[in-house]
Amino acid sequence: QRLWFLDQWEPGNRAYLLTQAWRLQGPLDITALQASLTALVARHETLRTVFVEKNGIPTQVIRNEVDVSMTRIDLSSGDPQTRRQQASQIASTDAHRPFDLTTGPLWRIHLLRLDAEEYILLLTLHHIITDLWSMDILFRELSTFYSAQVTGQPAALPPLPLQYADFAIWQRQCLQEKDLERQLNYWRTQLAGALPGWEAPTDFPRPPQPTHRGERLTFTLPVSLTQALQTFSQQEGGTLFMTLLAAFQVLLFRYAGQRDILVGAPIAGRTHSDLEGLIGFFVNTLVIRTQFKGKPTFRAVLQQVRNICLDAYTHQDVPFEKLVEALQPTRDPSRHPFFQIMYQLFSQPDAAPSFPGLHITPEPICHQRAKFDLNCTLRETAGILHGTMEYSTDIFVLETIQRLVGHYQQLLEGIVDNPDQQITTLPLLPKAEAQQQLLEWNETAQAYPFTKCIHELIEEQVEKTPDAVAIVFEQKALTYDAFNRKANQLAHHLQRLGVGPEKIVAIAMERSLNLMVGLLGILKAGGTYLPLAINSPNDRLAYMLDHSRVSLLLTQQHDCAHLPTEGIQTICLDTNGSVISRESEINPRSSVVPDNPAYIIYTSGSTGRPKGVVITHRGLVNYLAWFTSTYPVGEGLETLVHSSIGFDLTVTSLFAPLLAGGSVRLIDESAGLEEIVAALRSYGSFGLLKMTPSHLEGINQLLQPEDILERIGTLFLGGETLVAQTLAGWNSYGKWPKIVNEYGPTETVVGCCAYEVSQGNSFSGSIPIGRPISNMQIYLLDQYLQPRPIGIPAEVHIGGVGLARGYHKRSDLTAEQFIPHPLSKEPNARLYKTGDLARYRPDGTIEYGGRLDHQVKIRGFRIELGEIETVLGQHPDVLQAVVLCREDFPGTKQLVGYIVPRETQNPSTDDLLILLRRRLPEYMVPSIFVFLEALPLTHNGKVNRMALPPPDQTPQVRAAAYVAPRTPLEAAVGEIWCDLLKEDDISVHDNFFSLGGHSLLATQVVARLRHLLEMDLPLRTLFEHPTVAELAREIDCKLTKTFADWPLNESEDPDTNDS
């Protein structure tokens, strides 16, 4: 019934075909082989069985006679290479050619003649009539019949005590007994609660419907490892299968980081000796659910898995399809019910024919199909474990599976070395791979002026280019010499007021030359500058001034009215200019050293209060030394500064040019994007422009590509995720400037990782963030500080010169976020835990994966919101898209998509849903869309998710949301549902499966609709459109005339209607 349903779901499904091929060398008696095949088919009813439908229910029909002739193909005329190619092509084609379950026979046999005494025997069967145990019977009995034919002796086979049909009747009778309910209750308990799928990332997005395309990777475990595993299993009172399965589940746990792992494990299902000699589909699938709690050792996990397996064996009589029907797991057409991974071990070699006088060897076949995401099969032969990893090519590439197999072997070796080690720290990566990630990809050591502070480097540049323009604002400018002299005067004045190392001076003013003088003056005095955005809320400014305990505030007279200055000594640079101008113009001296702080920037905190990040001169100098040695910002080049000095992204544009002889052009930040656009149009070209991707999205709407690309030498993007869609419109335009995607939290001096985007790149989704910059290291570690495999997201941990000292006056938070460096031999080395997710690409490039706290779960499925946003961004009418998981009403989680249209006309919701459902499983499709003119941004230019408005919708409660059928077609569908589900009334928006529908009832619904409407309606239509309204709408699209005009004869039985 299970496999019949799958064939109904996807007619011609090739995933459930079993194909084997054998090379026969020697004098083959073809007549004897044909007679043997005829005798075998006569002996086993399953080989003469077909399956027909009656009222949506499968019925087994046993034919008295079937055509048992072999298909014989002569390939002997070609050369050896041609023969091999032709034979391989025939085998591959036959292995993927479907069966018609209603007509049969459900097996095929080909005999390919390669030479006078060389053949290939090719056998393909549908899984519905066989299993691997049966294949052993088939080949053994075929060999017995063949031997009898060629020797003239009777076949020494005892009569079969019963046939498969007898077993089927007996099983159905058993399902009516009380013991079934007892066993079902066990499974209800074992599989209670949310049942998560395996949540490890995939190489490709999971398609809404699997194609069952797949490949296989074979591997062999070392003999010594196999022996050690056998010995360990015996010592622990378990079987080799239990040990291997427990290790495999630990592997899945380590890959996905989830503590609830479900794996399918087939069991022979031949619980009576009379069944052992029958060919048929007896195998049942058990769901082995292991939940990892705490930090158990592998020995403890093995005992847990052993007990789970023993309990499952005791309750194995419940057929898998009955389990699905009774437990009603959440329906998702993209996934198998309960599990997506199968694991099995065989303790005997592959079944093979044995014909007297012939040398027989297996012939490899190209199996390009997969029933599950992963299907790991191990076979023990002569003390050696040979494995096959079948994988879905919908979601995985070969290189990923090769690594996974290598990690499995590494884990097994770690287990036999120390089974009492916690599973969270068992070695997963081979030494070479671990060294590559932890050492080779972090070899970033570069010389930099580590004894200098930032202002000292600027002073050196003043000596080199005293007359070059350093700062420009509107129509005013300062040369390097004039800028330095003014900053010196301010520094001397500040020193007289007590400013020096570890003293904090706040600076808050609108754009002006004095702003830059103030920043440099504080640094030259030896102090630490605290930048404040004057347009910030007054409460936030007051908190930062109070929390930081600033000694002074630098501002301008007209800005004072916006600032909470009570109790703070304030210096207005415009009105105090005459006092300051009396100070010396000579570079001041101070005792500041590279480990003293250069600035403190307050960033958003999880408590609702900002936290002050303390950045030292050493870290700032290292970052700027890397930047100026990598990107041109020197003499003759201007850098545009448009963002707030309270945003660390601005640090690059403020200081990098001043270390290389370039100019800094300040523009009014209050005017927003319009001011940037005006600057690009008015001031010629810029060596550097740095902004957030959200800013760039806006500029793209205001300027043509040439207005941007021809005016910028280097475009730096940072502060939030850069997606390929943002740059897609430029691919057809001329030559790009350097475009760099920079990553780095405020805690690591602006940026610690960078990636130069090549023109015409083929990326979709987010652009990589690249590799660590000079003297910085990036480690992708799990929560136990273990490196994770390539391609698997882990939390970004950052080490190196650029780490912040910590959080100002927050020693508790500093200790929590800046942890001891477990991989460094340097004393007091630390790592910063970012809370960001990223993964390695095979070449060592890093891909950003969003925030840990942006991952959400709905109905047990873990969802990456960025994946949905990427698909929405591919709609031609969508400019920007953000997806949130909202719970505006208690207990009602829903995905909400926020859309900024490219034009004034909103894209239709139907078009968005069609796009999403083509690319994503149903649980990742937003239930509501909100259309906005623009996404709200923070003052730093990032998307402000907290400011996105709630959708104008109340929660849907079935009792209060009953909607009667509105069309004749909805009424007809609803009537069928009510009859089969035993309901009086069903709303057109009710979900068939939420009301208790299951796969067998679904086939009956579809059977009735096919008869009623005289149309071919695929079974999967109901799964894809599980409400009355959706199903009726889909059917209506396929009808050639309206339902109201359709001539119906409701008295006709679909199985008695000849038409």
N, C-alpha and C positions, 0 to 999 in steps of 0.2 A: 504494500500500500504506500509506503514511504517513497519508493523509487518510482512508482506509477505517478504519484502526485508531482514529483519533480519533473517527470516527462510532460505532464500536463502544463506545468508552470512554464516550461521552456521546451516546446516540441522540438524533437531532434537534438536534445541535449547530448553532447558528446562526452561529458565529464564522467559518465558512469558506464564506460566501456572498458572491458578487460581484454588486452591484446598481448599475445605472446608469439614469438617466432623462434624457430629452431632450424639450424643447418644440419641436414642429413647427408652423410657421406658414406657411400657404399651401395650395394645392389638393393634398391628399394623395390618391394613388391607392391605396385600401386593397386592392383586388384585386391590384395589382402588388406591394404589400408582402407580402401573404400568399404569392404565388407565389415571391417572392424568398426568403422564409424557408424554403419547402419545398425550393427548389434548394440553399440553404445546408446544410440538414440532410442532404440526399442526398449532398452533396459531402464532408462530414466525418463519419467514423464515430463520433468521440467524442460527437457530438450525438445519437447513437442508442445509446449505451453505457450499460449498467447493471452493477452489481457484486453478485455473489451469493457466499455462503459455502459452502465445501466442506471439512469437517473442520477448521474454524477458519481456513481459508486463503481469501483473496479471489480470486475468478475474474471476469475481464472477459467480459461477454457483449454482443455487438453485435447489435442488433435490425435486421431488414431494413427494417421500417417502424415509424414512430412517429407519433403524433398531433401535427401541427405547427400546429394552429389557434391563432390568437391569442384571448386573452380580451378582448372589446371591451365597454367600459362607457361609457355615455352620461351625462355630467354636465352637459349643456348647458342643462338646464331651470332650474338655480339661478342666483342672482346671482353676480357675479364673486368676491366674497369666499367665498361658500359653495362655489363650484367649486374654488377654491384649497385650502380646508380639506379638502374631500372627496378631492381628488387627493393631497394630502400624506398623509392618513390611509391611503389605499389603498397608496401607495408604501411607507410605513413598515411597514405590515402585511406586505406582500409581501417586503420586504427581510429580515424576520425569520421568515418561514414556512419550516420545514425541508423537505428532500427525503427521500424514501425511496430509498436507493441501489439497492435490489433491484428496484424497479418502473419508475422513471424516468417520463417523461424528466427529466433533471437540469438542466433550464432551464425558464424560464417567460417569456412575453412578454404584456404588457398594452398595450392601446391605449385611452387615456382621451380621449374626445371632449369638449372644452370649448366649442367653437363650430364653426361651419360650416367654418372654415379654421384651427382651432387644436386641436392634440392634444398629449398627452404619451405618449411611447413609453417603456415601462418594461420593462427586461430584467434578469432575475435568473438566475444560473447557480451551480451548486455548483463550488467551486474544484477538485474532483477531475477536472473535464473541461476546465479552462481556466486561464489565467494572464493577467497584464496584457498580455504580448506577443500572446497569442491574441485578446484583446479588440480589439486594433488590426486583426488579420486579419479578425475577425468583422465589424466595422463596415465595413471597406474592401470586403470581398467582398459584404456585404449591399447596400452602396451600388452596387456594380457590377451586381449582379443587378437591382436596382430600376431603374437607368438603362436597362438592356437591356429590361426589361419595358415601360417607358413610351415608349421610342423604337422598339420593335419590332426591335431589333438583337440579335444573339447576344451573350452575355456574354463579354468578352475575358479569360477566365481560363484559364491553361494547366492541363492535367491534373496532379493531385498525384502526385509520384513514389512516394510511399508513404503509409501511414496510421499513426495513433498505435500501433495494435497491433503493426505491424512494428517500430516503435521500441522498444516494450516488450520484444519478443522479443530484439532485438539487444542491448538494455541488459543483460538477464539473461545472455546469452551472454558479454558483456564481463565481467560480474561473476565469471565462472568462470576468467578468465584470470589469469596471473601478475601483470599490471600492477596489478590491483586490490590485491593484497597489498602491492605497493610503495607504492601511494598510501595504503593503510591504515596502513602503518608510519610514514609522514610524520605522519598525524593522531594516531597513538599518541604520538609524540614531542611534537607541538605541544600536545596536550591531556593531557599526563601530570600526575600529582599531583592534589591537591585542586582542584576546579573551583568557585570561589565564585560564588554568585549575587550580583547587585548588591545591596549591603547598605545603601543609603541608606534612611533612615526613611520610613515611609509615613504617610498621614493616618489610615488605619484599619488594624487588624491584618490581616495576610494570612490569608484564609480557608483552611481545609484543602483545599477544592476551589474552583478559580476558577469564577465564574459566567459569565465572558466578557461581562459587561455593560461597556459602554464609551461614550466620547464622543470627539469630535474637536475639535481647536483648529487653525484655519488661521492662517498668518502669511506675511508677505512680507519678504524681506531687501532693504535699500536697493540700488539699482542700482550706486551707487559701491562698496559693499562687495562685491557680486557680482563686479564687474570687477576689483577689487583681489585677490580670492581667485583668480580665473582666472589673472591675471598671475603671482601668487606660485606657483601650482601649476605653471605652465609653467616658470618659472625653476628650480624644484626638481626638474624631471624627473618629476613625478607627474601625476596627474589631479585634477580638481576633486573627484571623489568621495573620493579618498584624503585630501585636505586637510580636507574637511568631516567625514569619518569620524574622522580623528585628533583634530580639535577636539572632536567629540562625545564621544569616549572620554576626553579630558582633562576635559570637563565632568562626566562620570560619576565620574571619579577624584576631582575636587574635591568633588563632592556626598557621596560615600560615604567618602572618605578611605582607599580601598583601592587597592592598587597592581596588582591583577590584574583586568583588565576583559575580559569576554567579550561580544561583540555578534554577532548574526546578520546576515548580509548575503546577500540573494538574488542568484542569478546565473542568467542566462537558461537555461542548460543545453542550448542548441541548438548543439552543437559541430560540426555538419555542415550544409552549405548546404541539403541536401534537407529539413531539419527546419524551415527558416525560414518556410514557408508553411502549417504545420499548426496546427490548433486542438487544444490539449491541455495537460495539466499537465506541463510540461518543467522548470519552475524548480526549482533545487536551492538549498539554504541552506548557506552556508559559515560556519564559526565563526571569527571574527576575534578572536584573543586577543592583547591587548597588556599587557605587564608593564612597569610604570614603575619604573626603578631609579635611586636617587640623586635628583638635582635636574636633570633634563635640560631643555634648551631646547625650544621647540616645533619648531624646525627639526630637531633630532635625533629628536624623536618622530615627525615626519612621515616621515623616512627609514626609521625602524623600521616604521611602519605600511605604507609603500610596499612594503618587502621582504616583509612578512607577506602582504599582498594578492597580490603577484605569485606567491609560493609557493603560496598557497591556490588561485589560478586554475590553476596547473599541476597541482594535485591535486584538481580539482573533480569528477571523474567518480564519486567515491564517493557514492552517494545518502545523504541525511541519515539515513534509517531504518537503513541498513546501518551507518553510523557509530555510532548509538546501540546497535545490536545488538552490534557488535564491541567497543566501548569500555566498555559497561556503566556509565554514570554513575550516581551515587547516586540512587535513586528517591525522588522527592518529588512526590506528586500535586498539590501547590500550585504547582509551578513547571514550566516547560518544560525539557526536557533541555538542558544546556549553557548556555543563556542565557535571559534574560527580556526582552531588548530587541532590537528589529530596527531596522536602518538601511538606507535605500536612496535612490538618486538616479536620476531619469529625465531623459534629455536631449532628450526630445521631448514635445510637448503630449499631453494626454489623448486617447485614441482617441475618435472621434466619427463618426456617420454623415454622409454627404453626399448628399442626394437632390436631383436637379434640380428647380428651381422652388420649393424650400422653404427657409425661413430656420430654421436649427436652432441652438439654444442649450442648454447643460447646465441641468438642473433639480436644485436641491439636494435631497438626501434625508437624513432624520434617521437616521444610522447609530449605533445604540446598542449596539455590540458591540466587543470588543477581543480579539485573539488573544494578545496579550502584555501585559506591564506597560506598556511603551512601544513604539510603532512610529512612528519618525520617517521621513517620506517627503518628499523634496525633488524638485521638478520644475523644470527649467530651460526657460523659455519666453521667447524673444526677449530673451535676456540678463538675465532677471530670475529669481531663485530664489523659487518659491512653495513653502511647506511645509505639511504636515499632521502634527500630533502626535496620534496615536490613543493613548488611555490607558485603563487599566482603572479603572472607577469603584468596583471592589471595594476599592481601596487608595489612590486619589488623588482629590482634589477639583480643580475647575477652576482655582482661584486658585494652587495649587501648580504646575500645568502652565504657567499664564501666566508665573509667575516663572521657571520653568525655561527657557522659550523666550526670555525677556528676557535671562537669564544666558548662554544660548548665543550670542545676537547680540553681547552685550557681550564675550564671550570671543573671538569671531571678529574683532571690531574691534580688540581688543588684539593679536591675532596678526598682523594685517596691519600694525599700527603698529610692532610690534617682535617679529619671530619669533624673535629670539635671547634673549628674556626667558625665565627659568625658568618652567616651567608651574605651579610652586607659587605664583608671585606674579603671574601674569597677572591683570588685572582681571576679576573675575567679577560683582560687584554694580554695577549702574548707579550713577552718582554720587548720585542722589537717595536710593536705598535705602541706600547706604553711609553717607550723612550722617544718615539717619534712625536707623540702628543706633548709630553711633559718637558722634553729637552730640545729636540731638533726644531720644532715649530716655535720655540721660545728663545732661540738664539738671536737675541736682538742687541747685544752689547755694542755700544758705540761711544766714542769719546765725546765729551761735552764739557763745558766750562763749569765743573762741579764746585769750584771754589768761589764762584762769583754769584752775586745777587743780580736781580733783573735790572736795577737802576745803574749798576756798574757797567753792564753791557751797553746800556743806552749811552752812558757817558763815553764809552769807547767809540761808539758810532758818531757821536758829536765831534770827536776829534778827527774822524775821517771825512765827514761831510758837513762841516759847520754851516755852510751857506745853502745847503739843500733845504727844500720846503719839508717840514715835518708834519705840521698840523694845518688843516684848512677847515674853516666853517663859514658858510655863506661867502662873503666877499673878503673875509679876513684870513690871514695866514701867519704862521710863525716858522722861522727857519729853525734848524736844529740848535744853533747857537742861542738864539733868542728864547726858544722853548726851554733849553737847559738852564739859562740864567734866571728866568722867572721861577722855574721849579726850585732852583737853589735858594732863592730868596724866601720862598714859602717854607722850604725845609728848615732853614735856620730859624724862622719865626716859630715853627711848630716845635722845634727842639727847645726853644726858650720856654715854651708852654708845657714842657715835660714829655713830649712825644719821643719815643725811642722803641727799642725792641720789645715786642709783646704788648705794646700799647695800641689800642684800636681807635682809629679815627673814621667816623662815618662821613660819607660824601654823598650829597643829594642835590642835584641841580639839573636844570634843563641843558640841552646841548649848547656848548660854547667852548671857546678856547680855554677858558678857566677850568672847565671840567678836566681836560687833559693835564693842565698845570697842577691841578689839585691832586690827581692820582699820582703823578710822578713826584710831587713834593712830599706826599706822605711816605712813599717808598724811600726817598732820599733821606728823610728824617729818621729812618729806621723803623717806622711804624707799620701797622697793618691796616690796609684800607677796607672799609665795609661799604660796598656800593648799595645805594637805596634808590629804587625807582620812585620818583615823586608822584607818579600816578597810581601807586599802590594804595589800597585802603588804609585809612588812618590808623585803624586798630592794628593792622599788620606792622606798619612802620613803628608804632609805639612799642609793640612787643619786641621787635628786633633791637631797637635802641635800648630798651630796658634790659633785655636778656643779655646783650653783648657787653653792657656796662662801658659804653664808649667814653673816651676821655674828652673828645671834641667832635663837633659836627661842622664840616665845611659845606657851605651852600652859597646862594646868592640872595640878595635882599628880596627880590620879588618871588623867590621860591619859599621863603620862610613861612608865608601864610598857609602853605599846604603841609607843613611839617609839625609834628608834636615835639616842640623844642623845649618844653618846660623842664627846668632843672639841668639842662645840658648846655655847656659852654659852646657858643656858636660863633663861627667866623664866616662872614660874608665876603667872599673874595672880591666882589665888585666895589663894595663900599669901604672895605678895609685895605684897599689897594695901596693907599698912600703910606700906611704903616708898614706894610710888607715890603714895599719897594725900597725902604731904607736898609734892608738887610743885605748881607754880602751876596755877591753873585758867584762866589767860588763854590766848587763842589763841597758840600758839607761832609764831615766825618761822623760815622756812627759805629756802634759796636755790633751792628746787625750781622748775622752770619747766615749761610744758606739754609740752616735748619730752623730759622725763625720764620714766622708766617708772613707771607706777602699780602694775602687778602683773606677775607671771610665772606662767603656767599651763603645766604640763607635760601634753602630749598624747601619745597613742600614736605611736611611730615605726616605720618600716618595718624598722629593724634589730633590733627587739625591745626597744630602749631608748627611753624617752620623751624628747621634745624640749621644751625650754622656750621658750614663745612670750612675747616681751616686748611688752607693750602700754603705750603712753604715755598720759599724762593728756590730751593733745590728742584722741586717738582716742576715749578713754572719754567725755570731755565731749561730743564731737560726737554720739556714739550716744545718750547720756542726754538731751541737749537735744532731739534728734529725738523720742525716746520720750515725754518728758513733755509735749511740745507737741502730740502726736498722740493719746495715750491718757490717760484720767483715772486718776491714782494719787494725787491730792492730799488735802487735809485732809478728815478724816472717812472715808477709805477705807483698808482694810487690804489688805496684800499678803502672801500666804502663801508662806513660804520652806521648802521641804521637801527640796531637792536639796543635794548636797555643794558646799561652797565651792570644791572642786577642779574643778568643772564650770563652764565659762564661762557656761552658760545661767543660772546662779544670779546672775550679776552684775547682771542687770536687776532682779531682785526685791530684791536687797540695797540698791541705791543709787537707783533711779528714784524710789521714794516719798520718800526723804530730800531730794530736790531740789524736791519739790512740796508738802511738808507732810503727807504720808501716813504711815501706820504700817507697820512691818515686823513680822510675826508669825512667829517661828521655831518650828518643830515638830521633834520628834526624828526625824532621818533614818534611824536604825537600824530603826525599826518598819515602814518600807516603806509600801505602799499603804494599809494599815489606818489609819495615822496621818493620812494625807490625808483618808480617808473620815470618820474621827472628827472632824477639824477642820471639814469641810464641814457635818457634822451639828450641831456644838456651838457654832460661833462666828458664826452668822448668815451674813452675806454678805461677799464679798471683792471689792475693786476689781480685783485682778489675781491670776491664777493662771497660772503658767508651768510647763510640763512637756513631756516627750517624748510622741510618739504612742503608744509602747509602754506608758507609764504610763497614758495615757488609756484604752487598750484594757482594761487591768486594772480601772480604776475603773468603766468601763461595765458590768462584770460584777457589781460590788458595790453600785452605786447606780442608782436609777431616774433617767431623764432630768431630771425636775423637781428632784431633789436636787442636780444639777450646775448646770443652766441657770439656775435661780432664785437661785442663791447666788454667781454670778460675774458681775462687770461686764465684764471682758475676759479671754478665755482665749487665752493665747499658747502655740503649739505649735512646737517646734523641736528640733534635735539629730539628727533623722533624717527620712526621707520620711513625709509625711502622705498617706494614701490615702483616697479618698472613702468606702470601706467603714467607716472608723472613725467617721464622722459620719452614716452612712446612717440609723441608728436614731433620729436626732433630727429628721429632716425633717418628721415629722408632729406635732411637739410645738410648741405655742405660739410664743413669740417667743424668738429666740436672743439671747445676749449677743454682743458683738463677739468673733469667733473669727478669730485671725490666724495664718497659717502663716508662720513666720519662717525665713529661711535665712542662714547665715553661718558660715564656719569660725572657729575660735578666733583665727586670724591676722588677723581683721578686726573685732575687738571684738564678740563675741557674734553680732551680726546686721548684715547689710548690705543685706538685701532682704526685703520683706514683702508679704503678700497677704491681704486681708480676705475671708474666705469668706462668700458670701451664702447665706442660708437657702434651701433647696430647689434648691441648685445641681445641675446636670445632669452633673457630672463623673463619669467613671469612671477608675479608676487613680489616679495621683498628683495631688494638688491643686497648682495652680501656686504658685510662690514669689514671684510678683509683680514689683515694680520696685525699683530701688535706692533706699535711703533718702537723706536729706539729705547732700550733700557726698560721696557715694560714687558710683562708676561701675562698671558691669559690662559687660564685653566678652566676647562669645562668639567665640572665635578658634580656627582650626585650629593644627596643630603648627608652621605657618610664620607664625603671627601674622597671618593674613589673616581678615577677617570672613567668616562663612559665611551662606548664605541663610536666610531665615525658614523655620522648620520643620525645619532640619537641625541635629542636635546638634553642639555644639562644646565645647571645654574652657572652663570659666568662668575668666576673668581679672578680678581685682578691683583697682580703683584708688581713690584718694581719701584723705581725712583719716584714716580709720579703720584704715589698714594698720598692722600691727605693725612694730616696729623690725626684727624678725628673730628668729632663734633664738639663745638664749643660748649663747655660746661655741661656736657652730656656723657660722662664717663661710662654710664651704663649702656647707652646706645653704641658708643664707640667700641666697647668690649664685645657687644653682640654682632656688630657689622664688620669690624676689623679683627680678624681672628689670627692666631699664630699660624705661620706658614708651615704646613706639614711636609713640604717638599724642599725646603731651603735649609742649607747649613749655616747661613748667616745668622748671627745672634739678633734676636728681636725682630726678625723678618715677619712681615704680616701679609695677609690676603684680605682683600675687600670683597665681601659677599654682596653682589649687586641686586639679587632678586630678579635678574633678567635671565631669559632662556636663550640659548644659542646651540648650534651644532656645527661640527666640522664637515666640510666637504672633503672628498678623498684627496684633494691637493693641498689640504691644510687651510684653505680659506674658510672663514667663519661666516655662518648665516645667522642673523638675528631672528629670534623666535617669539618676541613679545615678552610681556611681564608674566611672572609666575602667577600673580593675582589676576591676570586677564584670562586664565583658563577657567572654564566653567563646566559644570556637569548638569545635564538635563536627562531625566529618566535613566540614570546610570551611565550615560554616554559622556565621555570627556570631549569637549569641543574647543577647538582653537578658533577664536573669533576672527583672527586675521585671515584664516583660510576662506571664510565666508566673504569677508571684505574684498579679498583678491578676486573672487569670482564675480561679485557685483561690479567691481571696477572694470571688468572686461565688457560690460554692456556699453554699446556705443553712445548711449544717451546719458550715461552716468559719469559725472565729473569726479565726485568724491563719495565714499561710502564708509560708514562706521556701523558696526553691529554691537549691540549690548545685550546682555542677559538681564532682564528686569524682573523684579518681583514686586510690582506695584500693589498687588493684593496678596495677603498672606497665603502661601502654599501654591501660588500660581506663577511659576517661572515661565517666561517666554522670551524668545529671541525677537528683538526689534531691530530692523534695518533703517538707518538714517541715510537718506539719499540727497545729495546736491545734484540736480540735473545739469547737463551740459548746456542746454538751451532753456528757454522759459517754460516749454512744455514738459511736464513730468512724464517719464517713461511709464508705460502701463504696468500695473501690478502683475497682470497675467504674464507679460513678457519677462518680467523679473523672475517670476516663479518658474517659468519654463526653462530659463537659463540655469537657475539654481538646481532644479531637479535633474537636469541633464548632467550636471557635474558633481552633485553632492547627494549624500543619503538624506532621506526625509527629515531625520531628527536635526539636521543642520540647516534646514530651510526656515527663515524667519516667518513668524506668523503675522507680523504687522510691519508695514512700511510707513515711515514718516518722511515727508518731503520738506526740505529746508532750502532757503535761498543761499545760506552759507553755514558752514559748521562753526560753532562757537570756538574761539581761540583764547588761550591764556595770554597774559601780557607778554610772554616770551615767544608767542607764535606757534605754540603746540595746540593740538586739538584738546579742548576742554570737555572730556567725557561727562564730567559731573554736571555740566550745564545743559546737556541734551534734554529736551523736554519729554515728559512721559507721554505715551500715546493716548489719544482720546478714545479710550475703550474700557468697558467694564468687563470683569471676568465672566466667562461663559460657564454657566452652571446648567447642566442638562435639564433639571426639573423646571428651571425658569426660562429655558431657551428652546422649548419645543416649537418646531416649525413644521407645519403640515405640508404634505406634498403640494407643489404648485403647478405641476404639469402632469399630463397623463403618464409620461414615462417615469417620472419620480414616483407616482402612485403605484405603477406596476412593479418597480424595483422594491419599493417599501413593502408591498404586499408579500412578495417572495421572501423578503427578510423576516417579516413578522411570522410567517408560517414556519420557517426553518429554525428561527431563534426562539420561537414560542413567546413572542411579545405581542401585546395588544396594539401599542402605538410606538412608532419609531420616528424620531425627528429626522428631517433630511440632512441634518448636520451631525448625526450620531455616527460614531465609528463602528464598523462591523465587528472588528476584533475586540474593541472595548466592551461590546455587548455580549461577548462570549463566543463569537465566531472563531472557527479554527479551519485548518486547511481542508479537511474533508467536507465540511459544510460549504466552504468557498467553492469547491468543485461542483457541489449541487446547485448553488446559486447560479453559477455560470452555465451549467447544463440547462437549467430552466430558461435562462435568458436566451441562450442560443436557439432553443426550440421556439420560444415565444416570438423572437424577432427574426428568425430564419437568417441568422448572420453568424459568421465565424468570430467569436469573442474570445481572445486569449485569456487564460486563467489569471495571468499576472495583472490584467487590467483592474481586477478587484483589489489586489494588494497595493497597486499604485494609486488607486482612487477609492479609498475605503469608506466614504460616506455616500449616502443616497444621492445627494446633490452632485457630488463630483463624478460618481459613476454614471449617473444619468446624463450629465453634460458630456462626458467622454463618449458614451454610446451615441448620443445625438450627433456628434461630429462625424461619426462613421456611417450613420444611416444614409441611405440614398434618397429617402423621403421621410416626411415627418411621421412621428409615432402615431399621432392622432389619425392619420390616413391609413395606417397599416392594417390589413385584414388579418384578424386573429381568430383562431379556433381554440379557445382555452380548454376544450374538453379533450383535445388530442393528447395522447401520451407520447413524449418524445421518442420513446423506443419502439412504438408501434407505428409511427408515421413513416411510411416508406420514403417520403421525400427527404 
